[in-house]
């Protein structure tokens, strides 16, 4: 039997009564967005999981249907709705899809006192009334979300669990030659790119042949400036991102500015056989496991970055040179020198993040 939505006369599959509702995406996205252009980790994970579970995806700013991707009013008879990121949208989801069981799937850094925690405080009445399950993308994030929810009156019984973000099962190392002169930065620019460019200046003083290829998912703008050795790739299709990572000495992500709650770029770099050089903060240790890929976040690093955080790269050149002379970037120099000299870590796909494994965890959660 095929059901129809009266508002849009669209056939609905009774085999897929699940819908992901995105109330925050800056623009509509779909499978084609992942295939043909840049897409952020939250949206990329939604695309993969929705396909694996044969689910609908409704987006607040979508006006036209595109396969499983629909305007919110164009889907009916849904039994389970997964609301992305924003607890303040639970009330709208309950109104749009009456009777559906609700899950809140969070991706952001949420801990008591944070700006995102204030969303939970604002939505406390909705959380208390609707009692949604909450799914987090790492144990690091789950601990902090649980602490945030525990402070809300009447919300102690809300279940908070972890399901990792997925990496396609087919992604694996291949025979691509590794270029010891190439580093890649494949994250949103607000995740420490300015600092990464400062550190790269110091690296290039020691290794003049070194290059840094910078890609941007495209949802945060960044004015690309001329810097020796830096190649600006812009927003890339997912297959091209993997190609760039495969041939690199490492994914260079010295980010402590916005700690990753999962770090899909970490997991995918591992999957193609490319190590990551990053800091031991957020979920980095949980995803990478290997301490050789992690550097501590020191007080000196934080003291350096705090006053410079919003400055354009060109204005940071002089402070970066002074910091280099004082040894601030020595840990990166030592690690890259070691990896270029044959000590590069051997990495590969992590079964915890396989799409087939993650999809099975989602099915188990939805069936509970």
C-alpha positions in Angstrom: 0.0 0.0 0.0 1.3 3.5 -0.9 0.2 6.5 1.2 0.0 10.1 -0.1 0.6 13.5 1.5 -2.5 15.5 0.7 -0.6 18.8 0.7 1.8 17.8 -2.0 0.4 14.6 -3.6 3.8 12.9 -3.0 4.0 9.2 -2.6 5.2 8.2 0.9 6.9 4.8 1.6 5.3 3.1 4.5 8.7 1.3 4.9 10.4 4.5 5.9 8.4 6.4 8.6 11.5 8.1 9.8 12.4 11.8 9.1 15.4 13.9 9.9 14.4 17.6 10.4 17.1 20.2 10.0 16.0 23.6 11.3 19.4 25.2 11.0 21.1 24.5 7.7 22.3 27.7 5.9 21.0 26.3 2.6 19.2 23.1 1.5 21.4 20.2 0.7 21.1 16.6 -0.6 23.1 13.7 -1.9 24.2 15.8 -4.8 25.7 18.4 -2.4 28.0 15.8 -1.0 28.9 14.4 -4.4 29.3 17.7 -6.3 30.4 20.3 -3.8 31.5 21.0 -0.2 29.4 20.0 2.7 29.9 20.3 6.5 30.3 17.3 8.7 26.8 17.5 10.3 25.1 17.7 6.9 27.3 15.0 5.4 26.5 12.7 8.2 22.8 13.4 7.8 23.0 12.5 4.1 24.7 9.2 4.7 22.5 8.1 7.6 19.3 9.1 5.9 20.3 7.1 2.8 21.3 4.1 5.0 18.0 4.1 6.9 15.9 5.1 3.8 14.6 8.1 5.7 13.1 11.4 4.7 15.0 14.7 5.3 13.1 17.9 5.8 14.9 21.2 5.8 13.5 24.5 7.2 14.6 26.5 4.1 13.8 23.9 1.4 10.9 24.9 -1.0 11.2 22.1 -3.6 11.4 18.4 -3.3 14.5 16.5 -4.4 14.2 12.8 -3.9 14.1 12.1 -0.1 14.7 15.8 0.6 11.5 17.7 1.2 10.0 20.9 2.6 8.7 20.1 6.1 5.0 20.4 5.0 5.5 17.8 2.2 5.9 14.8 4.4 3.3 13.1 6.6 2.6 9.9 8.5 6.0 10.0 10.2 6.4 7.9 13.3 9.9 9.1 14.4 11.5 12.5 13.9 15.2 13.2 14.5 15.7 17.0 15.1 19.2 18.2 14.3 21.1 20.4 16.7 18.6 22.9 18.1 16.4 21.9 21.0 14.3 25.0 20.5 12.9 23.4 17.4 11.4 20.4 19.1 8.1 22.3 19.6 7.9 23.0 15.8 8.7 19.4 15.0 6.0 18.2 17.4 3.5 20.5 15.7 4.6 19.6 12.1 4.6 15.8 12.9 2.0 15.2 15.6 2.3 11.9 17.4 5.9 11.2 16.2 8.5 10.1 18.7 11.3 12.7 18.9 15.0 12.4 19.1 17.4 15.4 19.3 20.7 14.7 17.4 23.3 17.2 18.6 26.6 18.0 16.9 27.8 21.2 18.6 29.9 21.7 21.7 27.4 21.9 24.6 28.4 22.1 28.2 27.1 23.9 31.3 27.5 27.7 30.8 28.2 27.6 27.0 26.3 29.5 24.4 24.7 26.3 23.1 23.8 25.3 26.6 21.7 28.4 26.7 19.6 26.9 23.9 18.8 24.0 26.2 17.9 26.4 29.0 15.6 28.3 26.6 14.0 25.0 25.5 13.7 23.5 29.0 9.9 23.5 28.9 9.9 21.7 25.5 12.4 19.2 26.7 10.4 18.6 29.9 7.1 18.2 28.1 8.3 16.2 25.1 11.1 14.1 26.8 13.1 13.4 23.6 16.0 11.1 23.5 19.3 12.9 22.8 21.9 11.4 20.5 25.5 12.8 20.7 28.4 12.1 18.3 31.1 11.2 20.8 31.5 10.2 24.4 33.3 13.5 25.0 30.2 15.3 23.9 27.8 13.0 25.6 29.3 13.6 29.1 28.9 17.4 28.7 25.4 17.2 27.2 24.3 14.9 30.0 25.7 17.4 32.6 23.9 20.3 30.8 20.5 18.4 30.8 20.9 17.3 34.4 20.7 21.0 35.5 17.3 21.4 33.9 14.3 20.8 36.2 12.2 17.8 35.1 14.7 16.6 32.6 16.7 14.1 34.6 14.9 11.1 32.9 15.9 12.2 29.4 18.2 9.5 27.9 21.5 10.8 26.5 23.5 8.3 24.3 26.3 8.3 21.8 26.3 7.3 18.2 29.4 8.2 16.2 29.2 10.0 12.8 29.7 7.6 9.9 32.5 7.1 7.4 31.6 5.2 4.2 32.6 1.5 4.4 34.3 1.7 1.0 36.8 4.4 2.1 40.2 2.7 2.6 43.9 3.3 1.9 45.1 2.7 -1.6 48.3 2.9 -3.6 48.4 6.8 -3.9 52.0 7.9 -3.3 52.5 10.1 -0.3 54.0 13.5 -0.9 56.2 14.4 2.1 56.1 18.0 1.0 52.3 18.3 1.3 50.1 19.1 4.3 46.3 19.6 4.0 43.8 21.6 6.1 40.3 20.3 5.3 38.1 21.9 8.0 36.0 25.0 8.3 38.2 28.1 8.6 36.8 29.0 12.0 38.4 25.8 13.4 41.8 27.3 13.8 42.9 28.1 10.2 44.4 31.5 11.2 46.6 29.7 13.8 47.4 26.9 11.3 48.7 29.5 8.9 50.9 31.0 11.6 52.3 27.5 12.4 52.8 26.8 8.7 55.0 29.9 8.3 57.3 28.5 11.0 57.3 25.1 9.4 58.2 26.5 6.0 61.1 28.4 7.4 62.6 25.0 8.3 61.2 23.1 5.2 61.1 25.6 2.3 59.6 22.9 0.0 56.6 22.4 2.2 53.1 23.2 0.9 49.7 23.6 2.6 46.6 22.8 0.6 43.5 24.4 2.2 40.0 23.4 1.4 36.8 24.9 2.9 33.4 23.2 3.2 31.9 26.5 2.1 29.6 27.5 4.9 32.1 29.9 6.5 33.7 32.6 4.4 37.4 33.2 4.6 39.3 35.8 2.6 42.2 33.8 1.0 45.4 35.8 1.1 48.7 35.3 -0.6 51.1 33.3 1.7 54.1 31.4 0.4 53.4 27.7 0.0 49.7 27.9 0.6 47.3 26.6 -2.0 43.7 27.7 -1.7 41.4 24.9 -3.0 38.0 26.4 -2.1 35.0 24.1 -1.6 35.6 20.6 -3.0 33.4 17.6 -3.8 33.9 14.9 -1.2 35.8 12.6 -3.6 38.3 15.3 -4.2 38.7 15.9 -0.5 39.7 12.3 0.0 42.1 12.5 -3.0 43.8 15.5 -1.4 44.1 13.8 1.9 45.4 10.5 0.5 48.5 12.1 -1.0 49.4 14.3 2.0 52.0 13.7 4.6 49.3 14.5 7.2 46.1 16.4 7.8 47.4 19.5 9.5 44.8 20.6 12.0 46.4 22.4 15.0 43.0 23.4 16.2 42.3 24.2 19.9 40.1 27.2 19.1 36.9 25.2 18.6 37.4 21.7 19.9 35.8 19.0 17.7 32.8 17.2 19.1 33.6 14.4 16.7 35.9 15.5 13.9 34.8 13.8 10.6 37.9 15.0 8.9 39.9 13.1 11.5 38.0 9.9 10.9 38.1 10.1 7.2 41.8 11.0 7.2 42.4 7.8 9.2 40.3 5.9 6.8 42.4 6.8 3.7 45.6 6.1 5.6 46.6 9.7 6.4 47.6 10.6 10.0 46.4 13.8 11.6 48.5 16.4 13.5 46.2 18.1 16.0 45.7 19.0 19.6 44.5 16.8 22.5 41.2 18.5 23.0 37.6 17.8 22.3 37.0 14.4 20.8 40.4 14.2 19.1 41.9 11.5 21.3 38.7 9.5 21.2 38.7 9.5 17.4 42.4 9.3 16.7 43.4 7.1 19.6 47.1 7.4 18.7 49.0 9.8 21.0 51.7 10.4 18.3 49.1 12.5 16.4 48.2 14.7 19.4 49.9 17.7 20.9 49.0 19.3 24.3 47.2 22.6 24.5 49.5 24.8 26.5 48.9 28.0 28.3 51.4 29.7 25.9 49.3 28.6 22.9 46.1 30.1 24.5 47.9 33.3 25.5 49.2 33.7 22.0 45.9 33.1 20.3 43.6 35.0 22.6 44.5 38.6 21.4 45.0 37.6 17.8 42.0 35.4 17.3 40.1 37.7 14.9 43.0 39.3 13.1 43.5 38.6 9.4 46.5 36.4 8.6 48.6 39.2 7.2 48.3 41.1 10.5 49.4 38.0 12.4 52.7 37.6 10.5 54.9 39.7 12.9 53.5 38.2 16.1 53.9 34.7 14.5 57.6 35.4 13.7 58.3 36.5 17.3 56.4 33.5 18.6 58.5 31.2 16.3 61.7 32.7 17.7 60.4 32.0 21.2 59.8 28.4 20.3 56.0 28.3 20.3 55.8 26.2 17.1 58.7 23.8 17.9 56.4 20.9 18.6 54.9 21.0 15.1 58.4 21.4 13.6 59.7 18.4 15.5 56.7 16.2 14.6 56.7 17.1 10.9 60.5 16.6 10.7 60.1 13.1 12.3 57.2 12.2 9.9 59.1 13.4 6.9 62.1 11.3 8.0 60.3 8.0 8.0 58.4 8.1 11.3 55.0 8.8 9.9 52.3 6.9 11.8 50.5 4.0 10.0 46.8 4.5 10.2 43.7 3.0 8.7 39.8 2.8 8.9 38.3 2.5 12.4 35.4 -0.1 12.5 33.6 2.1 15.1 32.9 4.7 12.4 31.9 2.4 9.5 28.6 3.5 8.0 27.2 -0.1 8.3 28.0 -0.2 12.0 26.7 3.3 12.7 23.5 2.7 10.8 22.9 -0.5 12.8 23.3 1.6 16.0 20.7 4.0 14.7 18.3 1.2 13.9 18.7 -0.2 17.4 18.0 3.2 18.9 14.9 3.8 16.8 13.6 0.3 17.6 14.0 0.7 21.4 
